[in-house]
């Protein structure tokens, strides 16, 4: 199952966050004190992977605390509501108990808050009770006479009451009754919840402040464990021990520590090796473990008993430094992996809540961490993390970014505090909140962008080449080409068009978009139009001019002309000459000529270069004479292109 949406209420700075979507990766961007940590803590409380509970006195919004009873008549206050999507395995487990078709929809809700029973979460799950009862009745082979008592009964509780009221029951009726009673409170929905409940992932929380202790008094830590007062740094050390296959008791009792030291160092080096696959800062580091007797001159509790210290050896400088004295960024990365690996070893599925991960890392190292999250964590876990650093914003998936802002409305006699809100529309937030997104997008794409007062956004550089070439071809024949006031700018794809417009569209720019459109893009385009982030009529797709449902800019070219370019650009041997028939046969699922070409070129001999958008565009750039003739394919191409330029030139002031 997957977490797909959440809403936080009545928790610290959050009065009502509003519902916000959650994907495989969700990045919560906001300035300091916006309420990002509060959101993660509220999520954590639903099913924490460690000891964590909501505290009404500490966590309920302070300015309303004395009015709690007035605001909540029943003594309960919802904090976190979550929406989940069932996967095939989840549904199969319910159907194994109650038969096929009993789950009504693949979504359900779970919520929790102040005043709720400590271990009881409230579920909303839609189950067809009648189908469940029919399945169990059939499974126990009740005949028509046996079933008479259940006439008009549509749920488990009703069946329990009807069967229990009989003075005597047939063996089949008794078997059915006992089967129903196996369900909590004889309720089929509660039984389905009990089946699903263990499958809900736990929420693992860690912040940039949580770092492993580099030096530990073994005996003192054993006492702390027994008294259940272990601090965070020592808790991570215990996780590290557990991952290495040992614990504090073995550390105290072992007579010879050579083998134990080897196991710990092996675990440390395994973690370090994983870090180095992504850590570009310094790969000349290795972990060592030392055990020594406490020295009288050291500060308590390190002045007696056994002291374990984790050190990092720099092989370049031939020096060992205590873990606690290494850069905070490396220590956090090492500590996080020690926790995470033990979590996977013991709990498996979890939603990872990372609060300002890598805050102390260099910008390049933050990019390394983001790459680690995407490549190593996402395949098995959903990740929700907070940041105010541009380098931690996933520019390749900006649709996964949510804006967190502490909203205060001013203008009246007194400011109105709305509390923490979560939004996906960056146009509604202040400049400070927007800064990380501006920085991230600027770092990612503005190095290669040239933005003018009238900016025409396309997806890639090859689109610019085709449009300029077609414009020149039209002007050569005295027809309408591209107005010179347009600055054509590549955005990197439809997913970056939207963030670009949101971030820069308000700067007195006249923006227009020509987008490719393929399967699955229609909803994205419709959403952009609904959100009105562009002026009405400023968003076009290639399909609007190509006369087909899916299209790229290449589809503005007549197929015969594009085929001529392909054969010349790729120097296709005569035995494999590209033709219209071969293209259409290569991929019958799409009318997009570039997709057909991609499929066809996979069948080409090894000496033919791999297909890409740019190569054909580059060839046309070097051979503009191809569209200066009066061939029928050129005429058909220019007719389509003229419609494009006419439409876009009409958008100029």
GIKA-V423640 format. One record per backbone hydrogen bond with DSSP energy under -0.5 kcal/mol. CO is the residue of the C=O (numbers start at 1). NH is the residue of the N-H. E is the energy in kcal/mol with one decimal. If there is no record, write none. Layout:
((CO | NH | E) (CO | NH | E))
This chain:
((2 | 85 | -2.8) (4 | 22 | -2.3) (5 | 83 | -2.7) (6 | 20 | -2.5) (7 | 81 | -2.5) (8 | 17 | -3.0) (11 | 14 | -3.0) (13 | 15 | -0.8) (13 | 420 | -1.9) (14 | 11 | -2.8) (15 | 10 | -1.3) (17 | 422 | -2.1) (20 | 6 | -2.0) (24 | 383 | -2.6) (26 | 28 | -0.6) (26 | 385 | -2.4) (27 | 29 | -0.7) (27 | 402 | -3.3) (28 | 387 | -2.1) (29 | 404 | -3.2) (31 | 34 | -1.4) (35 | 39 | -1.7) (36 | 40 | -1.8) (37 | 41 | -2.7) (38 | 42 | -2.3) (39 | 43 | -2.0) (40 | 44 | -2.6) (41 | 45 | -1.7) (43 | 46 | -1.6) (43 | 47 | -0.6) (44 | 47 | -0.6) (47 | 203 | -2.7) (50 | 52 | -0.9) (54 | 56 | -0.5) (55 | 59 | -3.8) (55 | 60 | -0.5) (56 | 60 | -1.8) (59 | 12 | -4.1) (61 | 64 | -2.0) (61 | 65 | -0.6) (62 | 65 | -1.0) (64 | 67 | -1.7) (65 | 68 | -1.6) (67 | 71 | -2.5) (68 | 72 | -1.9) (72 | 75 | -1.8) (77 | 114 | -1.8) (79 | 9 | -2.5) (80 | 112 | -2.0) (81 | 7 | -2.0) (82 | 110 | -2.1) (83 | 4 | -2.9) (83 | 5 | -1.4) (84 | 108 | -1.8) (85 | 2 | -2.1) (87 | 91 | -2.1) (88 | 92 | -2.3) (89 | 93 | -2.0) (90 | 94 | -1.5) (91 | 95 | -2.7) (92 | 96 | -2.0) (93 | 97 | -0.7) (94 | 97 | -0.8) (94 | 98 | -2.4) (95 | 99 | -2.6) (99 | 102 | -0.9) (102 | 104 | -0.6) (102 | 128 | -3.0) (103 | 105 | -1.1) (106 | 86 | -3.5) (108 | 84 | -2.8) (109 | 124 | -2.4) (110 | 82 | -3.0) (111 | 122 | -2.5) (112 | 79 | -2.3) (112 | 80 | -2.4) (113 | 116 | -1.2) (114 | 77 | -2.5) (117 | 120 | -1.9) (119 | 121 | -0.6) (121 | 123 | -0.5) (122 | 111 | -2.4) (124 | 109 | -2.0) (125 | 127 | -0.7) (126 | 104 | -2.3) (127 | 129 | -1.2) (128 | 132 | -1.9) (129 | 133 | -2.4) (130 | 134 | -2.4) (131 | 135 | -2.5) (132 | 136 | -2.3) (133 | 137 | -2.6) (134 | 138 | -2.4) (135 | 139 | -2.6) (136 | 140 | -1.8) (137 | 142 | -1.9) (138 | 141 | -1.4) (143 | 147 | -2.1) (144 | 148 | -0.9) (145 | 148 | -0.8) (146 | 149 | -0.6) (147 | 150 | -2.3) (148 | 151 | -1.8) (150 | 153 | -2.3) (155 | 159 | -1.9) (156 | 160 | -2.7) (157 | 161 | -2.5) (158 | 162 | -2.4) (159 | 163 | -2.7) (160 | 164 | -2.8) (161 | 165 | -1.3) (163 | 166 | -1.3) (170 | 174 | -2.7) (171 | 175 | -2.4) (172 | 176 | -2.2) (173 | 177 | -2.6) (174 | 178 | -2.5) (175 | 179 | -2.0) (176 | 180 | -2.5) (177 | 181 | -2.4) (178 | 182 | -0.8) (179 | 182 | -0.6) (180 | 183 | -1.8) (183 | 186 | -2.6) (184 | 187 | -1.9) (186 | 188 | -0.5) (187 | 191 | -1.9) (188 | 192 | -2.3) (189 | 193 | -2.4) (190 | 194 | -2.3) (191 | 195 | -1.6) (192 | 196 | -2.1) (193 | 197 | -3.1) (194 | 198 | -0.6) (196 | 199 | -2.0) (196 | 200 | -0.7) (197 | 200 | -1.3) (202 | 204 | -0.6) (202 | 351 | -3.1) (203 | 49 | -1.9) (203 | 205 | -0.6) (204 | 353 | -3.6) (206 | 355 | -2.8) (207 | 210 | -1.5) (209 | 211 | -0.9) (214 | 310 | -2.8) (216 | 218 | -0.8) (216 | 308 | -2.8) (217 | 221 | -2.6) (218 | 222 | -1.9) (219 | 223 | -1.9) (220 | 224 | -2.4) (221 | 225 | -2.4) (222 | 226 | -1.9) (223 | 227 | -1.7) (224 | 229 | -2.3) (225 | 228 | -1.0) (231 | 235 | -2.3) (232 | 236 | -2.1) (233 | 213 | -1.8) (233 | 237 | -1.5) (234 | 238 | -2.2) (235 | 239 | -2.0) (236 | 240 | -2.2) (237 | 241 | -2.3) (238 | 242 | -2.7) (239 | 243 | -2.5) (240 | 244 | -1.7) (241 | 246 | -2.5) (242 | 245 | -1.4) (247 | 251 | -1.9) (248 | 252 | -1.8) (249 | 253 | -2.4) (250 | 254 | -2.3) (255 | 257 | -0.5) (257 | 261 | -3.1) (258 | 262 | -2.0) (259 | 263 | -2.0) (260 | 264 | -2.3) (261 | 265 | -2.6) (262 | 266 | -2.2) (263 | 267 | -2.2) (264 | 268 | -2.7) (265 | 269 | -2.7) (266 | 270 | -2.0) (267 | 271 | -2.1) (268 | 272 | -2.4) (269 | 273 | -2.8) (270 | 274 | -1.6) (271 | 275 | -2.1) (272 | 276 | -2.5) (273 | 277 | -0.8) (274 | 277 | -0.6) (275 | 278 | -2.1) (275 | 279 | -2.4) (278 | 280 | -0.8) (284 | 315 | -2.4) (284 | 316 | -0.6) (286 | 313 | -3.3) (288 | 311 | -2.8) (290 | 309 | -2.7) (292 | 307 | -3.4) (295 | 298 | -2.3) (299 | 302 | -1.8) (301 | 304 | -0.9) (302 | 295 | -0.9) (305 | 294 | -3.0) (306 | 218 | -2.4) (306 | 308 | -0.5) (307 | 292 | -2.1) (308 | 216 | -2.9) (309 | 290 | -2.5) (309 | 311 | -0.5) (310 | 323 | -2.7) (311 | 288 | -2.8) (311 | 313 | -0.5) (312 | 314 | -0.5) (312 | 321 | -2.5) (313 | 286 | -1.6) (313 | 315 | -0.8) (314 | 318 | -1.3) (314 | 319 | -1.4) (319 | 314 | -3.2) (321 | 312 | -3.4) (322 | 325 | -1.9) (322 | 326 | -0.5) (323 | 326 | -1.5) (327 | 331 | -2.2) (328 | 332 | -2.4) (329 | 333 | -2.3) (330 | 334 | -2.8) (331 | 335 | -2.7) (332 | 336 | -3.1) (333 | 337 | -2.1) (334 | 338 | -2.0) (335 | 339 | -2.2) (336 | 340 | -3.1) (337 | 341 | -2.8) (338 | 342 | -1.4) (339 | 343 | -2.3) (340 | 344 | -2.5) (341 | 345 | -1.8) (342 | 346 | -1.8) (343 | 347 | -3.5) (343 | 348 | -1.4) (347 | 349 | -0.6) (349 | 202 | -1.2) (350 | 352 | -0.6) (351 | 204 | -2.3) (351 | 353 | -0.5) (352 | 354 | -0.7) (352 | 384 | -3.0) (353 | 206 | -2.1) (353 | 355 | -0.6) (354 | 356 | -0.8) (354 | 386 | -2.1) (355 | 208 | -1.4) (356 | 359 | -1.2) (358 | 361 | -1.7) (362 | 366 | -2.4) (363 | 367 | -1.7) (364 | 368 | -1.7) (365 | 369 | -2.4) (366 | 370 | -2.5) (367 | 371 | -2.1) (368 | 372 | -2.2) (369 | 373 | -2.6) (370 | 374 | -2.3) (371 | 375 | -2.7) (372 | 376 | -2.9) (372 | 377 | -1.1) (373 | 377 | -0.8) (373 | 378 | -2.1) (377 | 380 | -1.3) (377 | 381 | -2.1) (382 | 352 | -2.7) (383 | 26 | -2.4) (384 | 354 | -2.3) (385 | 28 | -3.2) (386 | 357 | -0.5) (387 | 30 | -1.5) (389 | 392 | -1.4) (390 | 393 | -1.1) (392 | 394 | -0.6) (393 | 395 | -1.5) (394 | 397 | -2.0) (395 | 398 | -0.6) (397 | 400 | -2.2) (398 | 401 | -1.7) (400 | 27 | -2.3) (402 | 29 | -3.0) (403 | 423 | -2.9) (405 | 407 | -1.0) (405 | 421 | -2.7) (407 | 418 | -2.7) (407 | 419 | -1.1) (408 | 410 | -0.5) (409 | 416 | -3.1) (412 | 411 | -0.5) (415 | 417 | -0.6) (416 | 409 | -2.9) (416 | 418 | -0.6) (419 | 407 | -2.3) (421 | 405 | -2.2) (423 | 403 | -4.2) (424 | 426 | -0.8) (425 | 428 | -1.4) (426 | 429 | -1.3) (430 | 434 | -2.0) (431 | 435 | -1.5) (434 | 437 | -0.6) (434 | 438 | -2.3) (435 | 439 | -3.1) (436 | 440 | -2.6) (437 | 441 | -2.8) (438 | 442 | -2.5) (439 | 443 | -2.7) (440 | 444 | -2.0) (441 | 445 | -2.9) (441 | 446 | -0.9) (442 | 446 | -0.9) (442 | 447 | -0.6) (445 | 448 | -1.5) (446 | 449 | -0.7) (449 | 451 | -0.5) (453 | 455 | -0.6) (453 | 510 | -3.3) (454 | 456 | -0.5) (454 | 487 | -2.5) (455 | 457 | -0.7) (455 | 512 | -2.0) (456 | 489 | -2.7) (457 | 514 | -2.7) (458 | 491 | -2.1) (459 | 492 | -2.0) (460 | 463 | -0.8) (460 | 464 | -1.0) (461 | 465 | -1.7) (462 | 466 | -2.4) (463 | 467 | -2.5) (464 | 468 | -2.5) (465 | 469 | -2.6) (466 | 470 | -2.8) (467 | 471 | -2.3) (468 | 472 | -2.4) (469 | 473 | -2.1) (470 | 474 | -2.3) (471 | 475 | -2.6) (472 | 476 | -2.0) (473 | 477 | -0.8) (474 | 477 | -0.9) (474 | 479 | -2.8) (475 | 478 | -1.7) (483 | 486 | -1.9) (486 | 488 | -0.6) (487 | 456 | -2.7) (489 | 458 | -2.3) (493 | 496 | -1.3) (493 | 497 | -1.2) (494 | 498 | -1.2) (495 | 499 | -0.7) (496 | 500 | -2.0) (497 | 501 | -2.5) (498 | 502 | -2.5) (499 | 503 | -2.5) (500 | 504 | -2.8) (501 | 505 | -2.1) (504 | 507 | -1.6) (506 | 508 | -0.6) (509 | 511 | -0.9) (510 | 455 | -1.8) (512 | 457 | -3.3) (513 | 540 | -2.8) (515 | 542 | -2.4) (517 | 551 | -1.7) (518 | 521 | -2.0) (521 | 525 | -2.5) (522 | 526 | -2.6) (523 | 527 | -2.3) (524 | 528 | -2.0) (525 | 529 | -2.1) (526 | 530 | -2.4) (527 | 531 | -2.4) (528 | 532 | -0.6) (528 | 533 | -1.1) (529 | 532 | -0.7) (535 | 538 | -1.9) (538 | 513 | -2.7) (538 | 540 | -0.5) (540 | 515 | -2.6) (541 | 544 | -1.5) (542 | 545 | -1.4) (542 | 546 | -1.9) (543 | 547 | -1.1) (543 | 548 | -0.7) (551 | 517 | -2.6) (552 | 555 | -1.8) (553 | 556 | -2.1) (554 | 557 | -1.3) (558 | 561 | -0.8) (558 | 562 | -2.4) (559 | 563 | -2.5) (560 | 564 | -1.7) (561 | 565 | -2.0) (562 | 566 | -2.6) (563 | 567 | -2.5) (564 | 568 | -1.7) (565 | 569 | -3.3) (566 | 570 | -2.4) (567 | 572 | -1.4) (573 | 576 | -2.2) (574 | 577 | -1.1) (579 | 583 | -2.2) (580 | 584 | -2.4) (581 | 585 | -2.0) (582 | 586 | -1.8) (583 | 587 | -1.2) (587 | 590 | -0.6) (592 | 596 | -1.9) (593 | 597 | -2.3) (594 | 598 | -2.4) (595 | 599 | -2.0) (596 | 600 | -2.4) (597 | 601 | -2.9) (598 | 602 | -0.8) (600 | 603 | -1.8) (601 | 604 | -1.0) (605 | 608 | -1.8) (612 | 616 | -0.7) (613 | 617 | -1.2) (614 | 618 | -3.1) (615 | 619 | -2.0) (616 | 620 | -2.1) (617 | 621 | -2.1) (618 | 622 | -1.6) (619 | 623 | -1.1) (623 | 626 | -1.8) (624 | 627 | -1.5) (625 | 628 | -1.6) (631 | 635 | -2.4) (632 | 636 | -2.5) (633 | 637 | -1.7) (634 | 638 | -2.8) (635 | 639 | -2.0) (636 | 640 | -1.5) (637 | 641 | -2.5) (638 | 642 | -2.6) (639 | 643 | -1.2) (640 | 644 | -1.4) (641 | 645 | -2.3) (642 | 646 | -2.4) (643 | 647 | -2.1) (644 | 648 | -2.3) (645 | 649 | -2.9) (646 | 650 | -1.3) (648 | 651 | -1.6) (649 | 652 | -1.4))
